[in-house]
Amino acid sequence: MNGKSNPPGKSGGERKDRLAEALRANLQKRKAQARSRRAGDPDQRPEGLPTAGKMQKK
């Protein structure tokens, strides 16, 4: 944009390391979410709301 380019060096390696670390952290967070959803009880529907099979189309 401004005509400057990144100087060669280890900046590309540092960026890859940061991206890899962020990817690992995101994956661990998503796995923890999936485990907590599997371990928990299914969501309870409030009284008076029909299930999808009992809903009528108008």
For each residue, the residues with C-beta under 8 A, 3 or more apart:
1:
2:
3:
4:
5:
6: 11 12
7: 11
8:
9: 12
10: 13 14
11: 6 7 14 15
12: 6 9 15 16
13: 10 16 17
14: 10 11 17 18
15: 11 12 18 19
16: 12 13 19 20
17: 13 14 20 21
18: 14 15 21 22
19: 15 16 22 23
20: 16 17 23 24
21: 17 18 24 25
22: 18 19 25 26
23: 19 20 26 27
24: 20 21 27 28
25: 21 22 28 29
26: 22 23 29 30
27: 23 24 30 31
28: 24 25 31 32
29: 25 26 32 33
30: 26 27 33 34
31: 27 28 34 35
32: 28 29 35 36
33: 29 30 36 37
34: 30 31 37 38
35: 31 32 38 39
36: 32 33 39 40
37: 33 34 40
38: 34 35
39: 35 36
40: 36 37
41: 44
42:
43:
44: 41
45: 49 51
46: 49
47:
48:
49: 45 46
50: 54 55
51: 45 54 55
52: 55
53:
54: 50 51
55: 50 51 52
56:
57:
58:
